[in-house]
Amino acid sequence: MLSKMDGSLELKNLSAEDLPFLLEVRNSESTRKWLENKKLFSLEQCSEWFEKFQPQWKIILIDKIPVGYLRIHDNQGSSIWIGCDVHPNFRRRGYAERAYKEQIKILFDTGYNLVYLRVDENNEAAISLYKKLGFKEEFRENNLITMMKSKTRQECEDSVRKFAEYISNNLSGGDLLYPGVAGDCPGGEYAPMFPKFNIKTFDIDACWHPDIIGDITKTDFEDESWDVIVCVQTLEHIPNLFDVSPETARILKKGGYLIIDSPWMYPYHGEPQFGDYWRLTKDAFKVLFEKEYDLVMFDDGENNKSALLRKK
């Protein structure tokens, strides 16, 4: 019996021999209730679909045992649509999360920049997973939420994970401030990377339900209040950019760390609640932060620029 998260993962190209398993998963009531098309399909209909379209779907194998499948639809460009259905007997074991992570990495490595999916607005478990994976809501229509993850966000995630490991090796814990949680899962998207820290979320807009409401360029915190500040996917939305470094340095303890980033190759994404003002180079980070901070690491990504800084 497979247990949660156990086993080696393999994503195998869908073949005609896999269609009976695919139908067993797809036609189950617990799967169909969340699909746009809730019709039951026969093996004959499924075979005709497979022969006509030759879909680039994947069977999810755990230790060679099929547990589900990935739906992949090429949008004939730099974007692609993806979805996942897991057999009822193998749910709640982390297999969908593992399969998504692996397939998204493959898609980004092969040149796609944007990955989309749609989810029923009442499917809270799926929505929570997609937010955990870094997907952001784009819009809602007919009870469906369209969500998107970009290669830019993946580069950011990879940098934060690396920086978090460095910080954890140098600090035994402490207080961490997490500004800019708009649209994140509760507690902040990258909070699980900092298990040793007491984390408080922070945002200027109460609609995102942060622990603390405020402006990161003029906070009410006392001097040297925090050990770490994680301010990612936020800098481009701050109009008074030159106030970020002195204020974060004021509220950080001496030797404390700031993780901060800015998209580079990314479309305009202003919202009614906030604008989209900046794209920053490595030189710009130096101009903005060198007075108050020492540079520990810098990831000069193709799509995202991320810095780990230590307060002087």
NORPEGI-V302236 format. One record per helix or strand of 2 or more residues. SS is the DSSP state (helix for helix, strand for strand). FROM is the first residue (numbers start at 1). TO is the last residue. Records with the same first field share a line. If there is no record, write none. Layout:
# NORPEGI-V302236
SS = FROM-TO, FROM-TO
This chain:
# NORPEGI-V302236
strand = 9-13, 58-62, 65-74, 79-86, 114-120, 136-141, 144-150, 174-179, 197-203, 212-213, 226-231, 252-263, 293-300, 304-311
helix = 16-26, 29-32, 43-53, 88-90, 95-109, 124-132, 151-170, 191-193, 206-208, 235-237, 243-251, 282-289
